[in-house]
């Protein structure tokens, strides 16, 4: 799965959402953490795009680097987990 390394949720209509293509997946989860390890977003296959908002406070997150964990449960094959970083620029 490809996850971009940077996105810009600044409301200009370009690159405002961070999402993945989960075609062929029975289930998928994406979790985002801030630099302190605090959960800022958790989404499933039906909600796989993040708009740069902290889902607990409903406030935009600060610019910076965020850690993601992406878990894919395909219809065939074994579950895979991908981890990485994405930078938020406003």
Secondary structure, DSSP 8 states (H G I E B T S, - for coil): ----SEE--SSSSSS--EE---TTEEEEEEEEE-TTS-EEEEEEGGG-EE-SEETTTTEE--SEEEEEEEEEEESSS--EEEEEEEEE--
